[in-house]
Amino acid sequence: MKGLLFKWLLVTELLFSFHLTDIMAVYANEEPLINESRQLPIALIQDDQEKDMPDQQPVDLRILQQRYPDIFFLQGPTDQKRVALTFDDGPDPRFSNDVLDVLKQYNVPATFFVLGSKATANPEIVKRMQNEGHVIGNHSYSHPNLVEEADLDTLEQEVTRTEDALNGIIGYRTKLFRPPYGFLYNELVEKLRDMNYYVIGWSVDSLDWQEEPPEVIASNVLDIIHPGAIILMHDGAESDGDRTNTIKSLHQIIPTLQEQGYEFVTIPELLNIPFKK
């Protein structure tokens, strides 16, 4: 009898110990949840503060084109085998003249979106662009991130300063603008519209700024070319940049597309829009 009672007491003690352990485990597991729930209102407050001070973000160019179809262009009509070569960030005395030599060799017109600061420093190259039948567009004065600046006055100053500089060199005020990095949002586009500009994007990106071999740059273009394409390339670079492979790739891109029956035209020809104010 005593043995049976001892066994019963032992089982009872063991069961109580297991139950106590479970309770402690439950509370231990609940503690982070309690802490997290206490922090949630702080997170909500921080989120509300961020909403009160929003950071502008670039809007996808395709969305902007849909919102502003009368002034925002990514490509031309697709019913004709015509394409437009465009070059950004020049004039650059290290590379622009070589690009112009290649274009002259193949009798191809292009559109150059130039920086006002570089145009002021190299007016003779801009004049050569114009004299050889190319069209000049505005690419801002100092290549700022206009979305990061989030300031309409900065946009106006950058664009107007470049417009004035170009007018003094080529004798007309351009209507064509390409944003640095392709970064814009609604209000910036509307400001450009008020300033009597067309905004020109692209549909084929050569990615030549990555400075891959010429064959890669050419493939980036030729693999996705289409009628009405606006092709993005660069004749200018930062001080440590190199556009040599861009120049070499043109010797592959241009004759290949000509053999395929494509005609090279300027942006105003492709889009049937004026380029002078």
Secondary structure, 3 states (H helix, E strand, C coil): CHHHHHHHHHHHHHHHHHHHHHHHHHHHHHHHHHHHHHHHHHHHHHHHHHHHCCCCCCCCHHHHHHHCCCCEECCCCCCCCEEEEEEEEECCCCCHHHHHHHHHHHCCCCEEEECHHHHHHCHHHHHHHHHCCCEEEECCCCCCCHHHHCCHHHHHHHHHHHHHHHHHHHCCCECEECCHHHCCCHHHHHHHHHCCCEEECCCEECCHHHCCCHHHHHHHHHCCCCCCCEEEEECCCCCCCCCHHHHHHHHHHHHHHHHCCCEECCHHHHHCCCCEC
